[in-house]
Structures are given as structure tokens and as C-alpha cells.
Amino acid sequence: MSAVPQAEEPILIREDRDGICTLTLNRPKQMNLLTSEMIAAIQDALDSIAQDDSVRVVVLAANGKGFCAGHDLKEIRELGDKTKVEALFRRCARMMLSIQQLAQPVIARVQGAAAAAGCQLVAQCDLAVAAEAAKFTTPGVTWGFFCSTPGVAVGRNIHRKHAMEMLLTGDLIDAARALEWGLVNRVVSGERLDEAVAELARKIGAKPRATVAEGKRAFYEQMDLGIERAYEMASRVITASFVNEEGREGMDAFIEKRDPKWKR
């Protein structure tokens, strides 16, 4: 008798409990990359939550050692065509904007590394709680494609000189530095991460829903005028970065686990 094939686990897990909806990225072996499939799954979940009055707070979490390593360079390399790559970044920008446009506050639960668009995902959430082991980086420049779209969210969270340091060097910053710079709200031990996130979520969830929703909307409206145009521009810039000669060489080097060879 042949074995019954095991169903593949969902790429995104949703759990609702006491008004708190937890969305967990569930591709730990791939460092929860923001593939087209993952972006679509998050977008579908956010669209569903937007219509669900029972949800008071959203927690964005991830399984595995890392939170999110950003976009899948193999997928982008295979897309190749500028129009297809730009479409991918438009879908990602729409998903990021949906987090901000959601009536419910969104808390990032960051247990490990958040790189490139993964760092963008943390920055785009309304709040973030990080474990001491968490690391943050926007390393695209090292590989020939500037992290323009991550820069939209990161640059709206921290001082612009700190943001430019991250974007221009690609260096990792630890959780303590992320807290100092304002990228995250709280840093706790790994053992206390779930407790700290739940405590914050319950505190916010106890507040009046309509007041919170309107307050969130008004806050971003007055702070981030022009964000959609910023994402449109940044999406064009990062698309061009990925499809030009340097971007292709950088992706090949990253995938082949070698240093990139730049033309001088």
C-alpha cells in the first residue's frame, strides 16, 4: 500500500484568539522570503482582516530562526523582464500599504534576522517588539541593487541619517541599536518575546476600536503625505536596480555564494 502524501503546511498561518489575529510566516527553511506566493498570502489575509470586526489587533510573526530575509533573488532573477519585476514590487508595495491602511494596529514580533524587504516589513508595521537576538539590515547596495523600497518604510521610522547609514553600508544593526534608533518599540529576551507581544496586543485591544482605527488613520495621513508616490518611485528605482547589469551580477553572486565582480 502506498503512503498517503502529506499535505504541505500553509505558507501563512492565521490564528485568532480573543480579538488578536496572529499571522505567522511559515517558510522557515527559506527564511520566510517574500516570494510572490508569500506576498499574495499576506495580502489575502490583510484583505480578510479588514472586513473582520472581531479582530482588534494583528500580530505579524514568523516561524524559524529568521523573521524574513526579504525578496527571493532566485525568483527575481528568473522573472528577468523589467515589466514582470516591476509588477512584483507593485504587489509588494500594495501589501505594505495595506498594513498601514488596515484599521487594526499591527505589531511585528521579530525573533530573528529581518533583512531588506524583511526589515521593510518590520518598519511598515505600526509597532515592533524584538528579541535580543534580532538583527536588522538593508544590504542590497552590497549586491548592486539599492534597497529603495525598504528605504520608504525604514526612512519613515528612524532619523534619515541613520536610515541612510543602513542603506548605504548594508551593515547589520542589533536589536539594541534598532531600539535606540526607533525601528522597534521594545527589546526583550527570547523567552519573554511572546509574553511581551501579547501584553502589548491586549493593552491596545482593550481600547475603543473606532477611536483606535480613526487615530491610526489620522496619524499616518498627517505624517506620511505622499507615501504612495514614494512607493511608486521607489518601486521603479528598485526594479531598475534588479534588472541592470550590476543587479544581475549581484543576484548571481548571492545565489552562487561568491563575491560579486563589479566592473570598474
N, C-alpha and C positions, 0 to 999 in steps of 0.2 A: 504494500500500500504506500503510495507516495505521500510525502509530508504536505500538510496544508501550508501554503505560503503565508508568512507573517505579514500583516498589514503594516505599511510604513507609518511611522509616527507622524503626526501632523507637523508641518513646518512652523506653525504658530499655535500655541496652546492658550486657550481662554478659560479663565476660572473666575466665577462671580461669587462673592460672599459678602453679605452684609453691606451691600452698596458699593463695594470696592471690586473693580474689574481688573484682574491681572492678566496682561498679555505677555507671554513668555516666548522669546525667540528660541527655536528648538532645533538648531543645526549645530550642536556644539563641536562636532568634528571639523566643521568648516568655519569655525569661529563666528557662526551666525552671520555670514556675509549677506549684504543687502543685494541679493540676486533679484532678477525681475519677479521671480516667484515669491520671494520674501516681501518685496515691496507691495505686490498685489495683495498678499495675505494681510499685511498690516493695514493697507488702505481699506480692504473689505471690513476688517474688524472695527476700524475707526468709524466707517460709514454706519455700521450697525449700532455702535455705541451712541452715535449722535442722535439716533432715534429711540434710545432706551432711557426712559426717565428713571428707571430703578438704579442706574449707575450714578454714583455721586463723585467718585474719584477713580482714575485709571492709573495703574502701576505698569510700567514697561520694564520687563525683566528679561533675563537671558539664562539659558542653561549652559553649563560647561565652565571651562576655565576663563574664557574671554567673554566680554559683553558683546562686542561687534567689531569686526575687522574692516568694515566699510564695504565698498563695492567689490564684486568679483571680477578681477582683472582678466581672467580667462574668458569670461562671458563678454566683456567689453572688447577684448581682442578679436573674438570670433564674430562679433557684430560688424566690426570693421567700418562699415559705411557710416558716414557722418550723420545722415538723417536718422539712422537707427540708434546711434549712440546718443544723439540729442533727445530722441524720444524717451530713452531710458532715464535721462536726467530730468526731463519734464515730469515724468511719472514720479520720480523720487521727490522732486520739489513739491509736487501736489500732495504727496503723503506727508512731507514735513510740515507744510502749511496746514494740513488737516489737524495736526496735533495742536497747533496754535488756535485754530478756528473752532476746535471742539469746546463745547460749553463746560465740560468737566475738566478740572485740573488734572494734569498728567505728571506723574512722578517717575523719574528714571531710577531704577535700582541697579547700581553699577558694581558688579562683583569683581570685574577684571578689566582687561585692556579694552579701551574704546579708541579705535583708530580711524582717521579720515572721516568717511560718512558715518561711522560709528560714533565718533566724537561729535559730529554734527547732530546725530540723533539725541545724544545726551543734552547738548546745548539747546536743542529745539524744545525739549520738554520744559514744562513750567518750573519744575523743581527737580533736584537730583540729590540722592543720598548714595555715597560711595563707600565701599570697603577700603581699608587701609592699603590693600594690595592693588587697588585700581590704578591704571595708568592711562594717560591721555596723549594723543599725538595727531598731528595733521601732516603726514610725511610725504605727501605727493610730490613736493618740489624735489625731493631726493631722487625721484624716479622719472622726472621730466614732465609731470602734469600737476600744476599748481592746484591746491585744494580750494578752488574758488567757491564752490557751493558750501562746503563745510565752513568757509570763512564768513558766510552770511549769518549763520546761527552763532558761531563762536564769537564773531565780532560784535554781536548784539548782547553778549553775555559778559564779556570782560573788557578791560581797558584796551583800546585799539593798539597800543604799543606791545602789550602782552600778546594780543591776537596776532600781530604781525611777526612777533618773535616765533610763535608756534608755526605760523605759515611759512616763514622764510627759512627756518632752520630744520623743521621736521623733527625736532627733539621731543623726547618723551618728557612729560611732567608727571610727578607723582600726585597722589590724592591730596597730600598736604598743600602742595603748590596750587592745585586746582581749587582747593577751598580758599586759599589766600587770594587767588585771582578772581574768584567769584563764579567759576564754572560749575561748582557744586555747592549745595547748601550745608551738608553735614558729612563728616567722615567718621566712621565707626569701625570697630573690629569686625572681621568677617563673621564671627559668631553672633554679633549683635545686628547684622545688616537687616535681616527680616523683621526683627523687633522694631528697629528704628523706622523702617519704611512703614510698617503697619501703624505705629504710633502717629506718624505724621499724616497718613491717609485717614485714620479715624478722626483726628482733630479737624481736618478740613471737611471730611464728610459730615461732621456734626453741624456745620454752618449752613445757613439757609441757601438752598440750591439756586434760586433765581438771583439772589444777591451775588453769589459767587460767580455765576455764569456772566452776569452783566459786568461785574467788576473785572473779570478776566478779559472780556471783550474790550472794554474801555481802556484798560491798561495798555494792551497791545496796539490799539488804534492810535493812542497818543504817543507811544514810544517808538513804534515801528512803521511810521508812514513811509510808504514806498517799498515795502518788503517784497511784494510780488514782482515789481520791476527789477528789484535787486536779484531775485532768483532767476528771472528771465535772462538778465545779463550774465549772471554767474554761470548759468547752465550753458550758455553759448560759449563762454570762455573755457569752461572745463571740458566741453565736448571737443573744441578745437585742440585743447591740450592733449587729449587722449588719442586723437586721430592723426596728429602731426608726427613727424619723424622721431622727435625726442620721446613722445609719449609711447609710440610703438616699441622703440628700443627699451624704454623703461619697463613696460609690461613684459616684454620678452625676458629681460634680465631678472625681474622679480619672479616670474613663473619658472625660469630655468635656474633660480637660486645662484645668481652670479652678480658681479658688479656691472652696472651699465657702462657702456662705452660711448661717451659723448664726443661729437665732432667739435674740434676746437676752431 
